[in-house]
Amino acid sequence: MPLSSAAASSPESRSGTDVSRETSVPTRAAVGHAVEVNDVSFNYGDKAALNGLSFTIERGEVFGLLGPNGGGKTTLFKLLSTLMPLQAGTIRVFGDDLRASTIALRRRFGVVFQHPSVDGKLTVAENLATHGHLYGMSGRRLADRSAAMLARLGLESRAKDLVETLSGGLQRRVELAKALLHQPELLILDEPSTGVDPAARREFINYLAQLREQDGVTIVLTTHYLEEAERCDRLGVLHQGRLAALDKPANLKAQVGGDVVVINAHDSETLQKKITGQMHVRATLVDGMIRVERPRGHEFVRDVVETFGNEIESVTFGKPTLEDVFVHLTGERFVSTAAGEMA
């Protein structure tokens, strides 16, 4: 059952009672984890989407799930946000079992979906009011919270505008305002920057950072954008339903070891074997390109061009990125969907 439907069908909502609570701001010092995932698996028929995932998320943390489409990110999002029931394993949120306390925990969540959930035919203010009603909010409480969210997200001047007239970035702000209206302790976002331009994406990431710093909200997001992933406190790298790695972004990049050299050649397979044999380095083929992880990459580039210059079409090198981390861990690249972007 969708989150809003659950809120609307609860006894408190039907009676019109304001069920939102003034709670103390959660901090990193709070006792216990925000989320505990233990041995979670999920299948779509015979296809395994998640396979034995186990990890924890700390309170007040910005936690990212990074991976290409098909890696399991959206399935895990749906489980965390209670859009789908667990099949195997357990998830605890703020110490409560997700299966046993689904309705109660939904009231402590804010959710931003990959696809827009705002109503384009309503104004910004009307979207917030409708969402607040689903959580039993009304009267002065709803008006004050709506005003606060409009101010926080720079939407005050657009309150009476139809959402369908707003840019993609502004519509994303309305989504976030809705999700924060009832003061959730946990904000869960599925590919929150999908469909917005790079400038709006950076702006949205900045809002999330402010939210964590000012309100102590725990934030969990799925993403395939490296810029979003870099801003997370920790990243879980998902590949084929498994957790390939979990650490701070800087620590993950440090695992790669030196610079990353990428060589395009007339005959990549033959040159890869020559480089491995003659230069005594580990050269791998990834999507038809030769890839070498090497300290002082500029020196290796010089040597490989001097030795095999006639066989090389192009060569680049640079410090490791999170995409390099994924290649290092899985031997595969993210699938490019547009220039500079990955899916």
SEBA-552446 format. One record per residue: y, z, x of N, C-alpha, C, O in turn; residue in one letter. Coordinates in steps of 0.001 Angstrom, whole numbers, plus 500000, padded with zeros to 6 digits. Atoms other than C-alpha are relative to their C-alpha. Example, Ala and Ser with C-alpha at 12.3 -4.5 7.8 and 13.67 -1.06 7.14 Angstrom:
<atoms>
498810500000500890495500507800512300501200500000500900501181500665501936a/498810499940499180498940507140513670501090500730499230502198500899499739s/
</atoms>
This chain:
<atoms>
498801500000500846500000500000500000501236500000500872501309500790501814m/498795500015499187503428499123501411500713501321499967500574502089499015p/499298498737499866505601501975502538500894500267498814500863501365498259l/499070499779501097508234501475499845499280500280498699499745501086497893s/500760499768501220505618501327497106499473501414499947499479502050498893s/500515498641499961504114504602498249501096500988499668500877501936498914a/498903499088500268507498506282498214500379499960498534500668500996497935a/499580500137501380508297504907494781499026500642499037499434501119497978a/501011499506500924505014506066493240499747501486500117498956502035499349s/500255498579499813505165509650494497500599500804498873501562500341498262s/499475499175501073505767512483491974501462500340500213502235500366499255p/498622499606499754509005513482493690500954498867499647502013499093499061e/499137501134500278510430509976493427500116499758498509501201499448498015s/499975500258501433509463509614489772500884501007499267501497500687498248r/499207498976500657511198512870488918501474499894500355502312500555499741s/498622500156499595514375511769490679500466501041500982501643501067501341g/499639498968499036514301514710493074500264499382501353499549498469501766t/499698500495498651515891514084496482498996500603500968499035501800501250d/501062499481499144512921514366498817500346499890501469499587500374502310v/499641500074498586514766513553502046500376501376500489500917502181499731s/499816498655499492515041516559504323500961499981501164500985499029501944r/499210499803498795517587517788506812499080500658501020498678501808500844e/500925499453499008515418518291509855500705500125501331501679499422501601t/499458499895498656516171519413513354499637498749500779498576498163500565s/500230501212499232516453516544515801498831500198500949498877501109501775v/501122499864499081513103516053517584500432499650501407501240498742501600p/499653500260498611513361516142521355498738499887500821497636500156500343t/501138500097499092511143515520524357499358501359500210498177501445500543r/500532498665499769510750519288524602499176500514498826498525501553498926a/500757499551501156509200519504521133498519500063500334498010499311501165a/501406499765499696505632520735521090499138498873499444499335498436498310v/500961500994500456502863518147520871500510498579500104501702498337500294g/499662501417499934502779514369520913500558499521498664500290500112497618h/499562500626501241504547512195518384498839499234499370498613499321498163a/501121500810500482501529509866518096498831500158500963499002500127502182v/501231499955499211497941510237519283499018498980499414498578499112498272e/500958501029500411495671507188519071498713500242500773498713500283502003v/501262499641499357492038507947519763498875499065499565498423499113498421n/501171500862500179489292505293520078500103499148498725499155499067497944d/499758500797501201490789503017517408499506498568500199499860497898501169v/500479501384500015488997499757516655500238499421498612500267500147497618s/499776500655501289489630497189513924499489498578500082499762497861501045f/500566501342500046487796494017512924500484499258498761500628499840497686n/499817500901501131488713491072510725498713499200499878498531498195500566y/501317500624500074485235490087509671499250500231501296499043501374501702g/500712499885498725483363489351512896500933500015501203500479500176502336d/499040500080498895486544489120514972500615501372500267501176501998499368k/499434498707499611487614492238516861501475499829500349501823499080501262a/498562500045499720491396492724516752500414501126500934501302500953501769a/499761498850499127491404496156518418498660500555500422497707500581499643l/501293499568499473488709497590520614500150501287500810500437501244502006n/500041498714499307488625501300521463501314500438500617501317500951501736g/498700499604499455492360501949521930500176501512499977499876502163498977l/499670498578499919493355505440523098501257500163500853501302499693501989s/498780499694499247496845506569524161500832500973499184500545501211498011f/499087499098500691499620509006523272501436499523500177501757498832501143t/498573500291499941503342508616522563500736501322499896500466502120498998i/499286498731499972505722511442523404501144500004498990501654498951498607e/498861499878500909508396512761521064501279499585500711501490499934501872r/498751500457499431511771511151521654499858498857500977500797498553501713g/500269501084499057510203508281523598500222498644499334499977498481498139e/500012501395500433510880504559523289498758499367500609498687499161501821v/501314500461499551507358503162523515499798498569499532499938498271498346f/500195501398500331506631499450523647498557499568500112497818500037500978g/501306500651499933503488497468522942500265498533500304500791497802499464l/499682501333499497503704494240524953498742499153500048497684499611500479l/501136500907499920501436491253524635500277498719499255501208498664498452g/499825501274500709501100487659523428499451500097498589498772501065498244p/500582500049501338500260486713519871498479500006500104497900499336500959n/501453499901499973496656487577519129499494501140500854498286501367500934g/500426498901499139496643490547521492499658501274499257498998502155499807g/500300498809500799496446493123518695501224500809499615501094501831498942g/498788499226500255500083494271518470500258500208498506500487501332498059k/499657499893501419500644493498514793498951500788499235499287501511498298t/501041499190500654497298494969513755500257501478500237500154502280499310t/499715498595499707498172498218515508501238500465499248501271501593498755l/498815499667500785501621498162513873499619500304498551500089501286497978f/500386499801501399500013497834510440499218501297499807499339501950498770k/500734498734500093497703500766511143500944501186500135500856502142499364l/499063498900499792500493502995512467500909500201498801501234501335498450l/499088499908501127502730502192509507499288500160498663499932500132497614s/500860499766501169499842502753507025499935498804499057499601498969497884t/500152501181500826499939499175505742498539499598499855498173498913498900l/501440500234500084496194498965506467499292501307500337499781502072501168m/500744498777499677493600501765506497499230499857501302498824498758501682p/500812499994498787491825502737509681498554499670499674498037500057498626l/501437500255500118488296501433510148499198500932500896498168501468500487q/500720499163499038487253503390513225501007500675500915502017500082501293a/499101499243499152488872506063515338500980500828499182500918500833497952g/499027499144500683491723508443514511501402499775500562501575499414501726t/498598499986499597495509508453514628500631501264499431500517501547498239i/499263498828500437497540511642514485501481499770500272501861499296501343r/498548500147499874501303511605513904500629501364499767500458501966498707v/499413498657500027503252514795514648498943501053499663499214502032498968f/501083499042500162499905516576514662499177499833498748498121500454498625g/500719500182501268498819515393511190499142498744500043499544497722500599d/500905501131500041495879513092510603500544498928499062500914499218497924d/499404501082500781497066509697509368499211499723498725499800499378497701l/500820500228501193494148509337506946500245501072498938500407500764497757r/499926498887500947494490512771505367501410500251499484501580500839498415a/498611499663500356498303512922505241500856498754499862502033498762500225s/499301501284500028499270509315504550501333500077499265502355499660499808t/498782499990500802501832509927501784501068500868500645502231500472500718i/499030499090499389503487512878503505500599499397501270501797499527501520a/499507500568498754503741511049506817500908498791499760501836498555500532l/499151501158500288505242507929505242501464500419499841502370499654500173r/498628499523500200508302510014504388500688500299501322501911500424501370r/499434499693498682508785510734508097500144498743500850500586498807501997r/499938501274499290508609507043509077501214499183499554501668499289498415f/499142501121500328511193504292509223499303498767500532498765498799501639g/500762501190499609509728500779509388500895498772499940501586498542498947v/499331501295499974511273497463510431498926498941500224498240498946501246v/501052501001499951509008494498509743500448498767500784501641498523500963f/499690501232499264508782491264511724500743499015499103501712498388499530q/499356500906500943509717489239508652500977500795499134500681501934498774h/498955499259500719512877490211506731499499500637498715498754500025497949p/500343499307501243512454492783503978501256500320499199501194501044498206s/498775499823500772516077492741502836500054498965498883499450497898498991v/499847500918501130517002491102499525501308499244500177502390499823500082d/498826500811499726519376488246500231500945499871498823502127499586499015g/499173500138501194520655488182496642500766501278499662501579501296498737k/499263498755500172521893491776496890500994500162501138500838499563502202l/499058499702498930524844493042498869499360500966500991498288501517500741t/500487499044499008524392495155501975499887501388499370498868502060499527v/500005498675500626525316498298500009498898500119498962498259501166498853a/501045499967501030522943497397497183498619500092500622497743500768500082e/501280499882499302520075496945499620499744501436500426498629501937500282n/500170498607499575520675500442500996499748500896498799498887501775498856l/500176499164501192520978501968497523498593499861499435497958500849499065a/501349500232500535517738500345496360498953500692500868498029501322500354t/500953499360499093515887501556499440500069501519499871499037502191499870h/499857498556500146517308505059499055499338500521498738498739501596498752g/500631499584501250516114505243495446498488500113500144497866500985499539h/501443499947499791512569504525496602499578501286500694498427501707500580l/500282498728499334512789507705498678500557501187499229500666502285499773y/499516498905500826514184509773495817501421500412500294501854501473499845g/498628499660499662517730509710497197500944499509498903500730498449498315m/499023500384501005520692509615494829501272500798500207501329501692501052s/498784499210500000524210510870494251500704500049501342500693499087502110g/499205499833498796526328512245497065499166499818501257499642499248502238r/500858500123498832523400512415499472499807498531500376499937498166501544r/500211501421499741522689508691499130501299499337500444501296498525501369l/498719500608499637526375507760499285500396500356501422500851499499502180a/499623499558498650526974509832502422499128499347501061499630498909502095d/500897500597499018523894508515504214500254498499500120500221497960501227r/499708501432499947524692504900503276501272499749500807501320498845501642s/498745500164499264528247505293504561499795500242501490500359499533502324a/500252499678498598526980506859507785499261498863500691499573498534501835a/500748501090499398524524504030508405500847498741500135500741498023501129m/499117501155499900527091501349507645500949500152501185501219499193501909l/499095499757498869529449502976510148499261499910501324499755499306502276a/500778499977498759526746503511512777499688498586500482499717498312501682r/500444501337499637525693499871512684501084498940499839500795497743499860l/498896500943500046529129498308512316499967499079498804500336497909498912g/500138500826501193528517497073508771500979500380498898500872499873497782l/499093499507501040531344498819506917500751498851499319500888498832498095e/499211501102500567533361495624506457499141498987499253499669498120498556s/500901500965500652530270493750505200499235500622498842498324499996498301r/500772499267501011529087496321502641499884499237498682498860499331498005a/500006500696501278530007494104499668499566498542500128499592497795499150k/500441501378499785528730490862501226498525499842499625497715500740499857d/501405500303500246525518489261500029499278499869501341499802499255502270l/500735500025498740522880489671502731499694498572500434499653498289501631v/500340501377499643522019485964502570501147499279500703500933498227501305e/498857500626499329525523485167503876500177500504501431501048500011502148t/499859499404498675525041487231507059499198499231501033498234498542500699l/500763500587498897523879485998510448498685500748500169498491501830499614s/501290499346499762520366486796511641500162501360500655499446502303500317g/499783498718499335521686489546513901500505501065499051500069502214499119g/499484499028500963523637491210511090498929500391498987498861501548498573l/501084499657500917520647490990508757499035500993500641498493501866499963q/500863499062499293518605492781511435500629501395499994499920502398499913r/499333498710500070521232495527511445499796500652498626499609501864498525r/500247499462501339520821495891507679498582500551499901498355501601499300v/501388499511499970517057496208508210499933501378500658499269502285500154e/500021498735499279517658498998510714500701501093499199500242502236499183l/499302499024500833520163500732508416499088500518498891499060501716498610a/500965499591501032517544500754505652498959500942500572498657501981499985k/501085499208499413514871502119507960500463501396500382499661502329500384a/499481498708499533517138504971509134500627500825498886501014501973499103l/499253499366501086518611505855505756499502501404499677500309502306499446l/500567498714500398516238508742505016499731500915501195498974501879501083h/500098499190498787516491510164508569498547500194500472498055501321500540q/501396499893499541512973509363509819499926500611501388500871500533502173p/500268499474498662511498511104512829499342498962500897499431499039502122e/500705501050499266509473508044513838500443498653499456500354498406498254l/499588501347500375510804504477513798499000499021500593498790499001501806l/501018500947499585508164501730513947500519498591499728500900498274498601i/499419501336500131509281498140514572499019498946500490498455499065501578l/500901501097499641507200494958514608500819498779500374501437498155499512d/499258501160499512508770492228516762501420500000499418501800499045498741e/498720499855500693512254493419515736501025498923500311501956498729499528p/499001501007499634514141490621517538499578498580499654500253497627500041s/500445501334500377512183487711516102501049499319499133501531499893498156t/499082500773500820514500485023514784501468500240500265502311499662499577g/498592499782499691517720486323516341500301499447501386499405499321502220v/499619500597498724519668484844519244500028501061501095500035502253500787d/500054499037498894519658486464522723501099501051499965500850502210500297p/498903499028500050523068488106522242499721501062498953499925502250499201a/500328499042501055521989489699518954498817500868500409498741502038500034a/501149499234499533518738490761520596500447501133500925499985502266500795r/499500498959499098520589492621523358500736501091499226500604502278499523r/499261499043500828522834494250520766499033500922499265499251502131499193e/500979499214500739519821495380518749499320501014500916499107502161500523f/500617499082499036518183496894521842500943501148500317500509502293500446i/499022498944499721521383498801522566500062501004498861500196502203499105n/500004499093501137521345500241519041498798500943500051498911502129499742y/501195499151499909517810501495519573500180501070501071499787502220500874l/499767499026498938518813503166522831500951501095499535500729502270499827a/499069499007500534521749504885521116499301500929499023499529502139499030q/500715499213500995519487506030518309499128501054500663499104502207500234l/500849499040499295517058507652520712500854501083500651500531502267500552r/499183499043499276519814509298522751500745500949499064500851502141499353e/499180499190500892521893510547519811499189500815499001499557501945498678q/500760499341501061519230511461517264498613500471500420497956501191499667d/501313499561499548516076511983519310498837499389499252497726499917499291g/501071500641500762514089509606517108498977499387500959499347498802501977v/501058500665499241510745508462518503499905498562499516499842498313498313t/499975501418500351510666504658518602498765499307500572498468499419501761i/501163500791499590507565502466518724500266498564499577500526498302498402v/499751501394500349508018498706518897498972499089500639498511499333501754l/500824501062499432505816495686519386500934498873500407501933498626499730t/499112501055499536507336492822521339499279499017500908498274499352501534t/500405500936498953506736489685523357501219499579500804501136498649501606h/498788500278499235510294489654524725500097500962501174500053502179500994y/499960499166498810510564490904528287501228500901500024501156502026500517l/498782499198499985514135492129527800499827501274499186500272502344499601e/500283498806500802513038494486525034499041500922500739499239502136500782e/501013499203499322510026495616527031500581500773501178500196501917501418a/499398499351498836512126496429530105500743501272499626500853502186500443e/499191498861500414514193498911528088499173501153499447499723502190499076r/500864498936500512511198500957526966499752501051501083499772500748502276c/500368498945499055510348504302528558498620499724500589498402499867501792d/501347500371499558506698503259528723499530498790499214499991498523498104r/500555501197500621504737500125527926498479500077499981497842500451500966l/501426500256500068501232499583526702499803498496499956500329497832499063g/500239501446499931500048496083527676498687499702499285497621500140499718v/501182500322500798497639494716525068499495498600500334500271497654500467l/500633501290499734495192491921525797498664499969499302497771500758499611h/501251500169500750492466490799523397499517501311499402498330501632499446q/500345498779500715492582494081521524499747501214500856499378502270500342g/500215498881499093492305496283524587501297500364500706502194499532500846r/498840499544499250494852498340526483499764499687501473498981500358502145l/500196500423498614495112496570529837500708500922500976500257501080502111a/499255499096499119497672499012531273500972500808499161501345500395498063a/499039499133500682500012501834530265500795500755501053500238501564501795l/499169499322499004502965503000532383501458499628499758501772498870498840d/498605500397500022506697502767532943500110498560500489499318498140501334k/499871501394499559507907499159533358500097499851501516499472498961502092p/499851500106498542508932499767536980498679500245500715498376499583501707a/501295499717499381505521501251537811499023498845499800498223498540500684n/500880501136500251503732498327536206500313498857500962499405498233501510l/499619501087499093505715495827538278499636500325501442499337499430502233k/500359499599498632505020497837541425498532499739500297498155499619501462a/501429500267499794501277497218540887499753498592500546498730498340501182q/500226501393499615501749493498541565499936499859501513499102499116502031v/500090499996498546502456494056545238500769498881500659500212497814500916g/499203500994499292505298492169546884500584498950499086500745499170497885g/499428501106500762506775488848545795498888499169499357497724499231499754d/500937500907500666505124486342543492500405498575500348501519498142500053v/499766501389499597504844482807544874499194499090499073497995499292498880v/500664500951500910504037479957542474500171498592500562501285498160500858v/499998501320499363503089476520543816499453498964499023498369499138498464i/500487501178500719502807473236541919499580498966501038500322498681501977n/500521500938498997500675470705543784499431498757499323499147498760498126a/500610501229500515499336467171543382498557500268499572498094499741498561h/501384499622500291495811468631543433499906501513500219499545501975501301d/499890498545499864496159472359542740498685500658500384498669501602501174s/501295499372499719492450473155542855499626499855501473499153500807502095e/500313500228498590491974471605546287500920500816500903500464501438501863t/499054499263499165495138473155547715499763501502499908499934502219500894l/500296498562500141494220476566546329498879500425500942498944501492501552q/501109499691499091490983476480548295500457499949501461500043500774502275k/499504500102498622492786475362551456500856501217500368500710501780501452k/499134498846499723495388478126551204499166501259500190499419502053501096i/500864498822499888492697480737550646499253500001501326499163501036501987t/500805500068498785490608479513553583500805500031501278500425500708502233g/499249500146498755493284478669556144501055501092500207501361501456501343q/498928499015499861495960481261555400499521501423499712500280502383499844m/500630498691500192493580484114554524500774500884499010501025502062499264h/499351499255501072495372485138551330499230499730498701498454498779498609v/500638500191501307494192485517547747500903499117499149501953499552498678r/499262500946500825495413482451545882499187499723498740498000499403498817a/500700500197501269494537482098542206500634498842499242501804498517499448t/499511501067500861494881479257539713500276500567498612499391501153497988l/499617499551501335496761480099536515500737498852499323501832498476499743v/499414501133500718497482477262534070500346498849500934501407498237500810d/499818501140499119497117474681536815500964500218501138501261499278501875g/499083499684498911499496476425539212499361501025500933498592501882500498m/500529499068498998498651478284542412500920501209500058502141501069500137i/499212498769500042499778481890542389499538500932501117498346501201501271r/500290499107498884499993484201545398500937501204499914502151501045499780v/499198498776499920501165487830545469500065500399501470499039500610502117e/499869499845498549502588488483548905501303500707500359502365500284499903r/498758499434499479505086490835550600500754498959500829500136498096501453p/499167500930499249508004488941552188499641498558499638499263497740500477r/500405501294500524507380485950550010500708498826500628500139497737500718g/499262501116499395510073483860551685499334499513501287499390498327501610h/500687500400498782508090483896554923498733499215499667498400498243500346e/501199500731500409504926482804553136500370498605499516499677497634499821f/499553501316500477506845479991551416500260499071501186499842497913501183v/499731500810498793508058478766554807498704499515500628498569498339500968r/501250500357499333504559478839556254499180499005499184498618498059499736d/500829500884500821502841477171553312500615498609499908499886497619499843v/499348501312500033505450474374553180499803499270501328499573498061501341v/500213500621498691505127473749556931498575499474500134498345498428500741e/501412500360499838501330473599556654499550498943498997498787498043499346t/500524500883501056500824471764553356501117499251499259500965498899498090f/498839500576500662504209470202552634499721498725499229500268498539498142g/500270501277500669502821466760551726499207500156498707499190499248497876n/500833499794501186500540468268549074500719500801498910500183500980497816e/499277499119500920503187470427547358501074499231499247501839498471499840i/498945500587500812505366469274544479501206500932499921502348500483500024e/498923499019500057507398472482544161499433501384500277498241501628500094s/500418498635499736507287476139545148501158500930499671502305500641500009v/498994498997500328509153479191543833499456501373500357498244501575500440t/500450498628499799509075482879544600501070500948499469502239500582499349f/499061499001500497510663486052543255499318501340499846498108501466500035g/500546498672500236510236489727542517499172499990498717499445499199497815k/500875500005501176507525490580539965500760500307498711501645501162498684p/499513499729501349508417490456536277498850500580499181497720500677499660t/501064499502500862506501491916533366499011498891499639497839499167499384l/500941501098500198505034488464532784499033499926501173497845499667500979e/500879499972498833503684488642536346498991501142499894497840501010500309d/500925498885500217502200492023535461498857499567499108497698499870499390v/501038500445500918500339490429532560499027499062500695497814499177500519f/500866500915499257499033487641534792499132500777500979497939500502501114v/500721499196499019498044490196537438498850500761499339497769500884499915h/501004499184500687496124492278534889498909499165499336497750499579499292l/500922500750500845494479489511532860499580498655500566498588498079500120t/500284501327499494494523486326534920500471498894499072500129497728499271g/499494500973500960496290484607532010501507500142499871502059501209500137e/498571499962500264499896483706531207500256500185498514499415499875497671r/499549500043501377501809484370528045500138498535499606500399497689500461f/499883501374500472501892481222525904501458499720499695502050500396498854v/498592500346500235505352479612526029500151499337498661499374498458498287s/499687500612501292506862478785522656501354499319500014501629498443499194t/498674500617499857510384477892523745500486500335501388499945501225502043a/499488499750498652512384477781526928500404501445500155501251501955499421a/499651498627499709512520481251528340499387501013499071499656502205499217g/500581499057500931510505482785525518498484499887500042497921498894500504e/501452499980500030506896483748525028499532500488498643500282501148497923m/500546499553501275504636484360522042498778500854500234498167501332499278a/
</atoms>
